[in-house]
Amino acid sequence: MGAGQSTEYSGVSQEELSYILAERFATKCFTPLELTHFKDNFFSRAAEQGGLKYWNEKTLSDFLGIPDGSFSASHETPVDAGPVIFRMVSYLGAFPFQNTMAPSVLTFDAMVKVVVLLTERYGKVLRRGRKDRVKLLFGSLADVGRKDMGNLDSKTEEGHGEATVEEGTGAPDIQSHALGFSIDKPANDDYDEDEDDDLALAALETLDAIEVFKHDHRVDRTVYKTRISIDTFRRLLMLLLVIAPLKPLESVKVYTSDFGTERIEAIQKEADSIISAFSPEETDGGISYRAFARTVTSSLPYLFDPLTALFEHMLFSKNLNLSQRRQKENAVEKEMTEEPEESEELPPPTTVMLPGSFESTILTPTIISHLSFFLPSVAPSLSLFRSDARLHPVFSTSAHGSSLTSFSHHVLTWQSSCIMILQGTLEGTSDLVTMGAYIPQSWKSSTSTSNLSSTQLSSPLPYLFQLSPTHQVLQGNSSPSVAQKTNLPAAWFSTHTGIAIGCQIPPASRSQHIPPSPHGAGSLLIDVNLETADFQIDPVRHDGVFLPPGTSSPNDKPTKTSLDLYTLEVWGVVPDPELNSSSDAGTGAVQAQRAKWEFEAREAERRRNVNLKAGGGDSAKESARWLLETAGIISDHGQYS
């Protein structure tokens, strides 16, 4: 930073500098139209005290549509995320002076910083992007070492009282910041886009105010002394699981309007599976920063994506009509504060599952939300929901039987990435386990023999995962030495030995069928009858298809989980543009699969007619039908699969 910049900010108070930073955030991170909508949303709903306009917890929760505990009061652990979100926002609003100014009053400039941070518009603000964001999110959730928030929001009325601003809360100057930023004036229209973007660095290094921007990337020591309570994190996770499919302009009530005891229990169970990944030995006293950063970075990279869509709502005002002059201020304010009528019909929730030959017995909305927290879509930087991908049913043991011939018939015709997911119980118990694999390339027939298929290890990389009872993710190994080994395919199957994910494949032999063997950090073996599965993890191996889980340590011992399978399903991942491909009919994965199935159906019909015409009476007919059913070409009702 130049000496001129240091002189410019010398002697500036933290409150003034916080306002200057928020003004720069708004200039660099929002378009003029977005800022107009933002101001309309904020000021039309803001409470006022002593000339200071601000939002309290009730205003924030009502605007965002965040559920409180009322809809599930009969359940022992209701989804009550409103206070958690308010806590997070009050912490982030003090950025970058969280240690001295948090929790902050939710003034306009505080909310600008909140929206920038939670909608991932921080590229010009945080030098290390997601890594710094993880640190900020941890601080916003940590329970230890926080100031009493009672000064900001009265807890005598269940957190919905009016804010009381007192000295020491870090509130900005009442008169100078109540009406919005000076960027609305023409004076800033000639701002030079090439000007140094790191205002935060210049100002904060001058004031020596925060460790997060230090070039040596050291973590503030106070972070190590704080922890996130399990109750706080569970309430947030349950909200994230519910709103994971949320689109930026979609009403939150679409996903929070229908809660029953069964759904609440399913959401809580999934949340507890995720919590268990945050180093169980540390959770007695809460989740530490080290466990939080390690787990989120390595196995839950998209966990907080739903907050992006949620806070994008701040940038769109439903009642702002830019095609005509605004009506009288009181009429507009009345319209904007009106609650929707109880009889208002909500659109159906967004679903990523396409119709097909079967309905899933494993994938519930909650489990799909869980998958979206870590699985990449066609674009590696985007999650399943944010990429607008869809899931197409390819194969299910419930619908197509437990024959690997049927598996081959359906899976080999799918010409895109897929998710294989299975569910069963631990051998000798009733404990339900859900696990699976993401295969980024299509399965292709081997040239060496006709009864096996494989996918080689290449970019994008595969994933091997367990969803419950403990969340674990093993990412593909990008080491060139592993990728070049032809006997280490990402996925492989043979009608003689079964399905192998991340295993070492023995040399082909005409005289014997040697089964694949587990190799490296993780592997999944499924028997030829699709009845049992073995999931193995070795936390110290780095020479296989998969790397050890990011949450494991070298001191962990190898584990083997053996399952009695209930169901195995394969779902194809369909990029959104392929759904509307009319000019290139047949080029998409769905069209290609349907074309191959139709071809095989015609071939099956031809073979059946030949067999029937050859004579032999009823026994020949039954024999031909049995062969076709065994091959998975027709069902046991005589219908083509």
C-alpha positions in Angstrom: 0.0 0.0 0.0 1.2 3.4 -0.8 2.1 6.1 1.7 -0.6 8.3 0.3 -3.2 5.9 1.2 -1.9 5.5 4.8 -2.0 9.3 5.2 -5.5 9.4 3.8 -6.9 7.1 6.5 -4.8 8.2 9.4 -6.9 9.1 12.5 -10.1 7.8 11.0 -12.3 6.1 13.6 -13.5 2.5 13.2 -17.1 3.7 12.9 -16.2 6.1 10.1 -14.0 3.6 8.4 -16.7 0.9 8.6 -19.0 3.3 6.8 -16.4 4.1 4.1 -15.8 0.4 3.5 -19.5 -0.3 3.2 -19.8 2.6 0.6 -17.0 1.1 -1.4 -18.6 -2.4 -1.2 -21.8 -1.0 -2.6 -19.9 0.8 -5.4 -17.9 -2.3 -6.4 -20.3 -5.1 -5.8 -23.8 -3.9 -6.8 -25.2 -2.5 -10.0 -27.1 0.8 -9.8 -30.4 -1.1 -10.3 -29.6 -3.7 -7.6 -28.8 -0.9 -5.2 -32.0 0.9 -6.0 -34.0 -2.2 -5.1 -31.9 -2.8 -2.0 -32.6 0.7 -0.7 -36.3 0.3 -1.4 -36.5 -3.0 0.5 -34.4 -1.7 3.5 -35.9 1.8 4.1 -39.5 0.8 3.5 -39.3 -1.7 6.4 -36.7 0.0 8.7 -37.6 1.0 12.2 -36.3 4.4 13.4 -35.0 5.6 16.7 -33.3 8.9 17.2 -32.9 9.4 13.5 -31.2 5.9 13.1 -32.9 3.5 10.6 -32.3 -0.1 11.3 -33.8 -3.6 11.1 -34.5 -5.8 14.1 -34.7 -9.6 14.2 -38.5 -9.7 13.4 -38.1 -7.5 10.3 -35.2 -9.6 9.0 -37.0 -12.9 9.6 -40.2 -11.7 8.1 -38.6 -10.3 5.0 -36.5 -13.4 4.3 -39.3 -15.8 5.2 -37.1 -17.6 7.7 -39.2 -20.0 9.8 -39.4 -19.8 13.5 -40.3 -22.7 15.9 -44.1 -22.1 15.7 -44.8 -24.5 12.9 -43.3 -27.4 14.7 -43.9 -26.5 18.3 -44.9 -30.1 19.0 -41.5 -31.4 18.0 -38.7 -31.5 20.6 -36.2 -29.9 18.3 -38.1 -27.4 16.1 -36.5 -25.6 13.2 -36.0 -22.2 14.7 -33.3 -20.5 12.6 -34.4 -16.9 12.9 -32.3 -16.1 15.9 -29.3 -17.9 14.4 -29.5 -15.9 11.1 -29.9 -12.7 13.1 -26.8 -13.5 15.1 -24.8 -14.2 11.9 -26.0 -11.0 10.3 -25.2 -8.9 13.4 -21.7 -10.2 13.4 -21.0 -9.8 9.6 -22.5 -6.3 9.7 -19.5 -5.3 11.9 -17.0 -6.4 9.2 -14.1 -5.9 9.4 -14.1 -4.9 13.0 -15.9 -8.0 14.4 -13.6 -8.2 17.5 -14.5 -4.7 18.7 -17.8 -3.7 17.1 -19.8 -7.0 16.8 -22.7 -7.4 17.2 -23.7 -4.4 15.1 -26.9 -2.6 14.7 -28.4 -3.6 11.3 -28.2 -0.2 9.6 -28.1 0.2 5.9 -24.3 0.2 5.6 -24.2 -2.9 7.9 -26.7 -4.7 5.7 -24.7 -3.8 2.6 -21.7 -5.6 4.0 -23.9 -8.6 5.0 -25.3 -9.0 1.5 -21.9 -8.7 -0.1 -20.5 -11.4 2.1 -23.4 -13.8 2.0 -24.1 -13.5 -1.8 -20.4 -14.2 -2.6 -19.8 -10.8 -4.2 -16.6 -10.5 -2.2 -14.0 -11.1 -4.9 -12.7 -7.5 -4.6 -13.0 -7.4 -0.9 -11.6 -10.7 0.4 -8.2 -11.6 -0.9 -8.6 -15.3 -0.5 -12.3 -15.6 -1.3 -14.0 -18.7 0.2 -11.2 -19.3 2.7 -11.7 -15.9 4.3 -15.5 -16.4 4.0 -15.3 -19.6 6.0 -13.5 -17.8 8.8 -16.1 -15.1 8.8 -19.0 -17.6 8.9 -17.4 -19.4 11.8 -17.1 -16.2 13.8 -20.7 -15.4 13.1 -21.8 -18.7 14.5 -19.4 -19.0 17.4 -20.9 -18.7 20.9 -17.9 -18.0 23.1 -16.5 -14.5 23.5 -19.5 -12.7 22.0 -21.0 -9.5 23.3 -24.4 -9.6 24.9 -26.9 -8.9 22.1 -29.5 -7.7 24.5 -28.5 -4.1 23.9 -29.6 -4.5 20.3 -32.8 -6.4 20.5 -35.0 -6.9 23.5 -35.3 -10.6 24.4 -38.2 -10.0 26.7 -40.5 -10.2 23.7 -38.9 -13.4 22.1 -36.4 -11.4 20.2 -39.0 -9.3 18.4 -38.7 -6.1 20.3 -37.4 -2.7 19.1 -33.7 -2.1 19.0 -32.2 -0.1 21.8 -29.0 1.6 20.7 -26.5 2.2 23.4 -22.9 3.3 23.6 -20.5 0.7 22.8 -22.6 -1.1 20.2 -20.6 0.3 17.3 -23.6 2.1 15.7 -22.6 4.6 13.0 -23.2 8.3 13.3 -27.0 8.7 13.4 -27.3 11.8 11.3 -24.7 11.1 8.6 -25.7 7.6 7.7 -29.4 7.3 8.0 -30.4 8.1 4.4 -28.1 5.9 2.4 -24.7 6.3 0.7 -23.3 9.3 -1.1 -22.8 7.0 -4.1 -26.3 7.9 -5.2 -24.9 11.3 -6.1 -23.4 12.0 -9.5 -20.0 12.8 -8.0 -19.1 9.1 -8.0 -20.2 8.4 -11.6 -16.6 8.9 -12.9 -15.1 6.4 -10.5 -12.1 4.7 -12.0 -12.6 0.9 -12.2 -8.9 0.4 -12.3 -8.4 2.1 -8.9 -6.9 -0.1 -6.2 -9.7 -2.5 -5.1 -8.1 -3.3 -1.7 -9.4 -0.3 0.2 -9.9 -2.7 3.1 -6.3 -3.7 3.1 -5.1 -0.1 2.9 -7.3 1.1 5.7 -7.0 -1.8 8.0 -3.3 -2.2 7.7 -3.0 1.5 8.5 -5.1 1.0 11.7 -3.6 -2.4 12.4 -7.2 -3.5 13.1 -7.7 -7.1 11.9 -5.6 -10.2 11.3 -7.8 -11.5 8.5 -6.0 -9.3 6.0 -2.5 -9.9 7.1 -0.2 -11.2 4.3 1.1 -14.1 6.4 -2.5 -15.4 6.6 -2.3 -16.1 10.3 -5.6 -16.8 12.0 -6.6 -14.4 14.8 -5.8 -16.3 18.1 -9.2 -15.5 19.5 -10.8 -17.7 16.8 -9.2 -20.7 18.4 -10.8 -20.0 21.7 -14.4 -19.9 20.3 -16.7 -22.8 19.4 -20.0 -23.2 17.7 -22.6 -25.0 19.9 -24.1 -28.1 18.4 -27.6 -26.7 19.0 -26.8 -23.5 17.1 -25.3 -25.4 14.2 -28.1 -27.9 14.0 -30.7 -25.2 13.7 -28.8 -23.6 10.9 -28.2 -26.9 9.1 -31.9 -27.7 9.3 -32.7 -24.4 7.6 -30.1 -25.0 4.9 -31.4 -28.5 4.2 -34.9 -27.1 3.7 -34.0 -24.1 1.5 -31.2 -25.7 -0.5 -33.2 -25.7 -3.8 -34.1 -22.0 -3.4 -33.7 -19.7 -6.4 -32.8 -16.0 -5.9 -36.3 -14.7 -6.6 -38.2 -17.7 -5.3 -40.3 -17.4 -2.1 -38.9 -19.2 0.9 -42.4 -20.2 1.9 -42.5 -22.6 -1.0 -40.2 -24.8 1.0 -41.3 -24.0 4.6 -45.1 -24.1 4.3 -45.5 -27.9 4.7 -43.9 -29.4 7.8 -45.0 -32.5 9.5 -43.4 -34.5 12.3 -42.1 -37.1 9.9 -40.3 -34.5 7.7 -38.9 -32.7 10.7 -37.4 -35.9 12.0 -35.9 -36.7 8.5 -34.3 -33.2 8.4 -33.0 -33.5 11.9 -31.5 -36.9 11.1 -29.7 -35.6 8.0 -28.4 -32.6 10.0 -27.0 -34.9 12.7 -25.2 -37.0 10.0 -23.5 -33.8 8.8 -22.7 -32.7 12.3 -21.0 -36.0 13.0 -18.4 -35.1 10.3 -17.1 -32.2 12.4 -14.7 -34.3 14.5 -17.0 -36.1 16.9 -14.4 -36.1 19.6 -14.5 -32.4 19.6 -18.2 -31.8 19.6 -18.7 -32.1 23.4 -17.6 -28.6 23.8 -18.9 -27.4 20.4 -17.2 -27.3 17.0 -13.8 -25.7 16.9 -12.6 -23.4 14.1 -10.0 -26.0 13.0 -12.7 -28.7 12.6 -15.2 -26.3 11.0 -12.7 -25.0 8.4 -11.3 -28.4 7.6 -14.7 -30.1 7.2 -16.4 -27.3 5.2 -13.4 -26.9 2.9 -12.8 -30.5 2.2 -16.2 -32.2 2.2 -19.0 -29.5 2.3 -17.8 -26.8 -0.1 -21.4 -25.8 -1.0 -22.9 -26.0 2.4 -23.7 -22.2 2.7 -24.8 -21.8 -0.9 -28.5 -21.5 0.1 -27.7 -18.3 2.0 -26.6 -16.8 -1.4 -30.1 -17.3 -2.9 -31.7 -16.2 0.4 -30.0 -12.9 0.6 -30.3 -12.2 -3.1 -33.9 -11.3 -2.1 -32.5 -8.1 -0.7 -31.7 -7.0 -4.3 -35.2 -7.3 -5.7 -38.2 -5.3 -4.6 -41.5 -6.7 -5.7 -43.2 -3.4 -5.4 -40.7 -1.2 -7.3 -42.0 -0.4 -10.7 -39.3 1.5 -12.7 -41.5 1.9 -15.8 -43.5 4.7 -14.1 -43.2 7.3 -11.4 -43.8 6.0 -7.9 -47.1 6.6 -6.3 -47.5 8.5 -3.1 -45.0 7.3 -0.4 -47.6 6.2 2.1 -49.5 4.1 -0.5 -46.3 2.3 -1.5 -45.2 1.7 2.1 -48.7 0.2 2.8 -48.5 -2.1 -0.1 -45.0 -3.3 0.7 -45.8 -4.1 4.3 -49.0 -6.0 3.5 -48.7 -9.7 4.4 -49.8 -12.2 1.6 -53.3 -13.5 2.0 -53.6 -16.9 3.7 -55.4 -18.2 0.6 -52.5 -17.4 -1.7 -51.5 -20.4 -3.6 -47.8 -21.2 -3.6 -46.1 -22.8 -6.6 -44.8 -26.3 -6.2 -41.2 -26.6 -4.8 -38.4 -26.9 -7.3 -37.4 -30.5 -8.1 -34.3 -31.7 -9.8 -35.8 -35.2 -10.5 -37.1 -35.8 -14.0 -39.9 -38.3 -14.7 -38.8 -41.7 -16.0 -39.2 -45.4 -15.6 -39.2 -45.4 -11.8 -39.5 -43.2 -8.7 -36.8 -43.2 -6.1 -37.1 -45.0 -2.9 -33.9 -43.4 -1.6 -33.7 -39.8 -2.8 -35.9 -37.6 -0.7 -35.8 -33.7 -1.0 -33.7 -33.7 2.2 -31.2 -36.2 0.9 -30.9 -34.4 -2.4 -30.2 -31.2 -0.4 -27.5 -33.1 1.4 -25.9 -34.2 -1.9 -26.0 -30.6 -3.1 -23.7 -29.5 -0.3 -20.7 -31.3 -1.7 -21.4 -32.8 -5.2 -20.2 -30.7 -8.1 -22.4 -30.6 -11.2 -21.3 -30.4 -14.8 -19.5 -27.2 -13.9 -17.1 -28.2 -11.0 -17.5 -24.7 -9.4 -21.2 -25.1 -9.1 -23.4 -27.2 -6.9 -26.2 -29.4 -8.1 -28.9 -26.8 -7.6 -27.0 -23.7 -8.7 -26.1 -25.3 -12.0 -29.8 -26.0 -12.7 -28.9 -29.6 -13.5 -31.5 -32.4 -13.3 -31.5 -36.0 -12.3 -32.8 -38.6 -14.8 -33.7 -42.1 -13.6 -31.5 -44.7 -15.1 -31.6 -47.9 -13.0 -33.2 -49.2 -9.8 -33.1 -52.6 -8.3 -36.7 -51.9 -7.1 -37.9 -51.4 -10.6 -35.5 -53.4 -12.8 -34.4 -56.2 -10.6 -31.1 -57.3 -9.1 -29.5 -58.6 -12.3 -26.2 -57.1 -13.5 -27.4 -57.8 -17.0 -30.3 -55.5 -16.4 -27.8 -53.0 -14.8 -25.7 -53.2 -17.9 -28.6 -52.7 -20.2 -29.7 -49.5 -18.5 -26.4 -48.0 -17.3 -24.4 -48.5 -20.5 -26.9 -46.6 -22.5 -26.5 -43.5 -20.3 -24.0 -41.2 -22.0 -23.3 -38.7 -19.3 -22.2 -38.4 -15.6 -24.3 -40.2 -13.0 -24.8 -40.7 -9.3 -25.0 -44.2 -7.9 -26.7 -44.3 -4.5 -27.4 -47.3 -2.4 -29.1 -48.0 0.9 -28.9 -51.0 3.3 -28.3 -52.0 6.9 -25.1 -52.9 8.7 -24.7 -56.7 8.7 -26.5 -58.2 11.7 -28.2 -54.9 12.7 -31.1 -52.7 11.7 -28.9 -49.5 11.4 -29.6 -47.9 8.1 -26.7 -46.7 6.0 -26.8 -44.5 2.8 -23.8 -44.2 0.6 -22.9 -43.8 -3.1 -20.5 -42.6 -5.8 -20.5 -39.8 -8.3 -19.1 -41.0 -11.7 -18.4 -38.0 -13.9 -18.0 -39.9 -17.2 -20.3 -42.4 -18.9 -19.7 -46.1 -18.4 -18.1 -47.5 -21.6 -17.8 -51.1 -22.8 -14.3 -52.6 -22.5 -12.5 -53.7 -25.7 -11.0 -56.7 -24.0 -14.1 -58.6 -23.1 -17.8 -58.2 -23.6 -19.0 -58.8 -20.0 -17.4 -55.9 -18.2 -17.6 -52.1 -18.3 -15.5 -49.3 -16.8 -14.8 -45.6 -16.6 -11.3 -44.3 -16.4 -10.0 -41.8 -13.9 -9.9 -38.3 -15.6 -11.1 -34.8 -15.1 -13.6 -34.0 -13.6 -12.9 -36.3 -10.7 -15.2 -38.9 -9.1 -16.5 -38.9 -5.6 -17.1 -41.7 -3.1 -19.3 -40.8 -0.2 -21.4 -41.9 2.8 -24.4 -39.7 3.8 -25.5 -41.5 6.9 -25.1 -42.2 9.7 -21.9 -40.1 9.3 -21.1 -37.8 6.5 -17.9 -38.7 4.7 -16.6 -37.6 1.3 -13.6 -39.0 -0.6 -12.6 -37.0 -3.6 -10.9 -38.4 -6.7 -7.1 -38.5 -6.8 -5.7 -36.2 -9.5 -2.2 -37.6 -9.3 -1.0 -38.4 -12.9 0.6 -41.6 -11.7 -2.8 -42.8 -10.6 -4.7 -41.5 -13.6 -2.4 -43.4 -16.0 -3.0 -46.8 -14.4 -5.5 -48.7 -16.6 -6.1 -51.2 -13.8 -7.5 -48.5 -11.5 -10.7 -47.3 -13.2 -13.0 -45.0 -11.2 -15.9 -47.5 -11.7 -16.0 -51.1 -13.1 -18.3 -54.0 -13.3 -18.4 -57.6 -14.5 -21.3 -60.0 -14.6 -19.0 -62.5 -13.0 -17.7 -60.5 -10.0 -20.0 -57.5 -9.5 -19.5 -53.7 -9.3 -16.2 -52.1 -8.1 -15.7 -48.4 -7.3 -12.1 -47.4 -6.7 -10.6 -50.9 -6.9 -7.7 -52.6 -8.5 -8.8 -54.7 -11.4 -6.9 -58.0 -12.0 -5.7 -59.0 -15.5 -8.3 -60.6 -17.8 -8.3 -64.3 -17.7 -10.3 -66.9 -19.7 -9.8 -69.6 -17.1 -10.8 -67.9 -13.9 -12.7 -64.8 -12.7 -10.5 -63.0 -10.1 -12.5 -60.4 -8.2 -11.3 -56.8 -7.9 -9.4 -55.8 -4.7 -9.7 -52.7 -2.6 -6.9 -50.2 -3.3 -6.0 -46.8 -1.9 -7.9 -44.7 0.5 -11.4 -45.8 -0.4 -13.3 -48.4 -2.3 -16.8 -49.8 -2.7 -17.4 -53.5 -3.7 -20.9 -54.8 -4.6 -21.5 -58.4 -5.2 -22.8 -59.9 -8.4 -26.4 -60.3 -7.1 -26.5 -56.7 -5.8 -27.3 -57.9 -2.3 -24.2 -56.9 -0.3 -21.7 -54.1 -0.3 -18.3 -53.5 1.4 -17.2 -49.9 1.9 -13.5 -49.6 3.0 -11.5 -46.5 4.0 -7.8 -46.4 4.7 -6.9 -42.9 5.9 -3.2 -43.1 5.1 -3.3 -44.3 1.5 -2.8 -41.8 -1.4 -2.1 -44.3 -4.2 -5.6 -45.1 -5.3 -8.5 -43.6 -7.2 -9.7 -41.7 -4.1 -8.0 -39.6 -1.5 -8.6 -40.0 2.2 -11.6 -38.0 3.7 -10.6 -34.5 4.5 -11.9 -35.0 8.0 -9.7 -38.0 8.7 -6.2 -37.9 10.4 -3.2 -40.2 10.0 -3.9 -41.7 13.4 -7.3 -43.1 12.2 -7.4 -46.8 11.6 -8.7 -48.4 8.4 -12.4 -49.2 8.5 -14.7 -51.6 6.7 -18.5 -51.2 6.5 -20.5 -54.3 5.3 -24.1 -53.8 4.2 -27.1 -55.9 3.3 -28.5 -53.9 0.4 -32.1 -52.9 0.2 -31.9 -50.7 -2.9 -29.4 -49.5 -5.4 -30.2 -46.7 -7.9 -28.4 -44.9 -10.7 -29.4 -41.4 -11.6 -28.0 -39.5 -14.6 -26.9 -35.9 -14.3 -28.5 -33.8 -17.1 -27.2 -30.3 -17.7 -30.1 -27.9 -18.0 -29.5 -26.8 -21.7 -30.0 -30.4 -22.8 -33.6 -30.3 -21.5 -34.5 -27.8 -24.2 -32.4 -29.1 -27.0 -34.9 -29.2 -29.9 -32.5 -28.4 -32.8 -30.0 -31.1 -31.8 -32.5 -33.9 -31.1 -30.8 -37.1 -30.0 -27.5 -35.5 -29.0 -28.4 -35.1 -25.3 -27.9 -37.8 -22.8 -31.6 -38.3 -22.3 -32.3 -38.5 -26.1 -29.3 -40.8 -26.6 -30.5 -43.2 -23.9 -34.1 -43.3 -25.2 -32.8 -43.9 -28.8 -30.7 -46.9 -27.6 -33.5 -48.3 -25.5 -35.8 -48.1 -28.5 -33.3 -49.8 -30.7 -32.8 -52.6 -28.2 -36.5 -52.9 -27.8 -36.9 -53.4 -31.6 -34.0 -55.9 -31.5 -35.7 -57.8 -28.7 -39.0 -57.9 -30.6 -37.2 -59.2 -33.7 -35.4 -61.9 -31.6 -38.6 -62.9 -29.9 -40.5 -63.2 -33.2 -37.6 -65.4 -34.6 -37.8 -67.7 -31.5 -41.6 -68.0 -31.7 -41.6 -68.7 -35.4 -39.0 -71.4 -35.0 -41.6 -73.6 -33.3 -41.4 -75.5 -30.1 -44.9 -74.6 -28.8 -45.5 -73.1 -25.4 -42.2 -74.2 -23.9 -40.3 -72.3 -26.6 -42.3 -69.2 -25.9 -41.7 -69.4 -22.2 -38.0 -70.0 -22.8 -37.7 -67.0 -25.1 -39.6 -64.8 -22.6 -37.4 -66.0 -19.7 -34.3 -65.1 -21.7 -35.6 -61.6 -22.4 -36.6 -61.0 -18.8 -33.2 -62.2 -17.5 -31.5 -59.8 -19.9 -33.6 -57.0 -18.5 -35.1 -56.3 -22.0 -38.7 -56.9 -20.9 -40.2 -57.0 -17.5 -41.9 -59.9 -15.8 -45.2 -58.5 -17.2 -43.9 -58.7 -20.7 -43.3 -55.0 -21.1 -40.1 -53.5 -22.5 -37.8 -52.1 -19.8 
